[in-house]
Amino acid sequence: LAQRLGLGRSGSRTLLEQASRLRLPFAALPAPPDSICWHDGPPLQRLAELPRGALSGPVQEDKAAAHAVLRSLVQQHERSIDEFDLRWIDGHSGPASPEQSFRTFEEYAAAPACRSIRLISYKDFSRALALALPELSSGTTLQLRQANWRGERYFWSGEQATAQFACAVAYARRRGLLQHFPAQLSEYRLSRSGLAQLDSQYHILAMPAQAWSDARFMRLLLTGMPYARLHLLRDSGGPEFLLLPRSQSDADALGEGLRLAGAADVSAWLRSLLPD
């Protein structure tokens, strides 16, 4: 109870000093790649509909408080567009290439993965586009995504025949073909106000996988202080996020100590992703 009320000040100072001396394989968080693949970037869009089960921790109330703040970070809006030029699209939602990433559809179309897709005539173009958009003959609505941490790039939401789709778009740009379709756009926006709220209430730190089996770190964490863990980047082999409320003295001390030890500040990383 004393820890929850922030009474153990000398203990908090000791905790900060011990945390600052931890030696864990901390690493900087990467910038989103300049890539045509939606899945190459950090999956921040999941925060817009973050389920409670995405957070782990010992106390339900602590997880609920952290969840409420995280849900305000990313806002999603749906928008219908009457006429959208196919040539504006420069991203897809298919699987990421294990060999390399591509900055444009033109780069992708020239790569070995697309070597068998030869678009020489308008008939070739129409055939490739029909594979990606099978409802093309009866009218189709493009399903698109855009995220402000990925710049102004539009991503096609389809996951089938992505190579044919990329080659068709590159061909349309090269030939100056006007191809208008109705579109449904899902816009994801990282919120400045949501980020300011997060930063004022929590330390949020990127912890390597080794931290959770490190005895010294776990002894500091498991002292009754409130915390929550978020597995947002773990699917791609990235670090896990640790949320520590600034309002509780020991949690605040641990957060400060971990930052001194080298843990990446997730709030600062998110702020760096905001457009100018």
N, C-alpha and C positions, 0 to 999 in steps of 0.2 A: 504493500500500500504506500509506503514511503517513497518507493521508486516511482510509482504511478503519479504521486503528487509532486515529484521533483524535489524531494527534501535532501537527498544524499549528494550534496554538491562536491565534497571532497572525493567521494567515490566516483562521481562523474568525471572529475579531472583525471583520476587514475585510469579510468576506462579509456578516456581519449588518448592518453599517453601510450597505453598498451596497444590500442588499435593502430596508432600511427607507426608502431614498430613491426606490424605484421608484414611478412614477406610472402606475398601471393603473386601468381602470374597475371597481374592486372594488365589490361591492354586498352588502347584507345578504341572508341567506337568508330566504325568506318562511315564515310560519307556515302549517300546513295549513288550507285553507279549511273553513268550516262548510258543507259542500256534500253534496248527495245523491249526487254522482257519485264513485265509487271512483277514477276516473282523474284527478280534480282534485287529489288529494293527491300528495305525494312517493312514488315507488314503492319505499319501503323494504322491502316484502315481497320484492323481488328478492334482497335480501341473504341470505335464508334458504336459497336454493339458488344462490348466486352461482357461475357458471362461472369457471374460471380465465381464460378468454378475455376476460372483462369488464375485466381489468386490462391496462394497457399499460406498457411501460418497457423499458429496454435489457438488464436482467439477470434471468434466470429465477428465481434464488434470492430476489431482492428482491421480485419479484411474488408468489412463493409464500408468503413470510413475511407480507406484507400481506394476502394472500387469507385466510390462516388466521385472522387477527385479525378481519377483516371478517365472516367467516362466523359468528362468535360473537355478532354484534350483534343479530340477529333470530332468534327461535325460532318455529317453526310447530308447531301441535298440531291434530289432527283430533278432533272430538267429535260423537257422534251424539245427537240429541235426539228423544225419542219424540213429544212434542207441542209444536209451536212455533206461536204465534199469529201469523197473517199481519200483524196490525196492529202488531207490534213492529218490523217492517222499515221503515227509513227511508233506504234507499240502493239504488242499482243499479250495474251494471257496464257499462252501455252507453256510447256515446260522450258526451264532455262537450259541453255546449251552447256553441257559439262566441259566442253573444250575451251570455249571462249565466249565473251559477250560481244554484242554488236551495237554500235551507236545508231545505225540507221537501217531501214529496210534495204537500201541499196547495198550496203556492206553485206547484209545477210544474203541477199539474192546472188551476190557474187561468190559466196562461200561454197565449199564442197558439199555441204548439206543440201544445197539447192541446185546442184549441178544438173540433176536429171530434169529439172523444171525449166523447159526452154519456151519462152514466150516470144515468138517472132511475129505473129499476126494478131489481129483483133480477136480472131476465133480462139487462139490459144489463151488470150487474156480472159475471154468470157468463160472458157472451160475451167480455168484455174479459180476464178472468182466463184463460179457455181459450186465447186467442191467445198469452199469455205462457207458459202452462203447458199445452202440448198434451196431456200425459199425465194431465191432471187426472181424467178420467173413469175411468181404470184405476188411479188412485192415483199420487201423485207425492211425491218427496222434495225439499224445498227445498234448494238449494245456496247456502250463505251464507258471507260473509266478515266478519271483524271485526279491526280493528287498534287497539292501545292508543294509538297516536299520533293516531287519529281519534275518540277518545272511546269512548262506549258504543254508537255507531251500528252497526246491522246492515245489511250490504249484500247484496242479492240478487246471485248470481253470473251470472244469465242476462243475455244481451246482446240478445235479440230482443224486440220489442214492449215496450220499457221504458216508453213513454208509457202504454200500456194497463195495464201492471202498476202503475205509480205511481197512476193514476187509480182502479184497483180497490182498492188499499190505502187511499187517501184516502177512498173511498166506504165501505169497511168500518169505518173509524174513525168517520166521521160518523154512520153508521147503527147503530153498536154491534154489528156482525156478528161473531160468534165463528167463526173459521175456523182450525182446528188442522190442522197437517201435520207428518209426520216431517221432520226436517231434518238435514243434514250441515254442520257448522260448521267452517270453517278459521279458526283463531285465530292472529294474528301478534302477537308481543310483542317490543317493543324492550327489550333486556336491560340492566339497570343494571350487572351484573357485566361483561358484554361491553363496555359503554361505558367502564367504568373501566379495563379492560385496554387498550382502544384508546388512551385518553387517556394512559396511563402509557408507552406504547411509541411513539406516533406523534404528530407534528403532522399534522393533516388539514385542509387549507385549500381554500376554494372559489376557484378561479381562473377569471377570465373568458376567453372564447374568444380575445380579443386577446393574451393572455399568450403563447400558443404561437408567435406571430409577432413578439414583441417581442425585439429583439436583446439588450438589456441583461439582461432576465430569463433568456433562454436561455443567455447566457454564464455566468451564475451557476449555473444548474441543471446544465449539461453539463460539469462539472468532475470527473467520476468518482464523484460521491457516489451512494449508493443512493436510489432513489425509485420510486414506482409511481403510475399515474394511473387513476382510476376514472370511467367515463362515465355514472354513474347518472342524472344529471339532464339530460344533453345532448339526449335525445330530445324534451324539452319546452322546449328552448331555454335551459336553465339552465346554470350553471357546471360545470366539471369539477373533480373532487376530486384534490388532490395529496397523497400520503402520503409523509412524510419521517421516517425513524426517529430518535428522540431519542438513541439510543445512539451514533450516529456524529456527531462534532463538527461537521463542515461541514453535514450535513443538519439538525442541530439549530439551527445558527446561521441557516441559510437560512429555516427555519420560523419562528424568532423574528423575523427581519427582515421576512418577509412579513406577519406579524401586525401588526407596528408600521406597515407601509405601508398596512394597511387590509384585508387579506384576511380574510374571514369564517372564524371558527373553527368547523369542522363539528362537532367534539365538543361544543362549547357549545350549538350549535343543536340537536343531537340530544338533549342533556340537557334542553333547554327543552320538548321534545315528550313527555317522560315524564309520565304522570299523577301527580297529587299522592298 
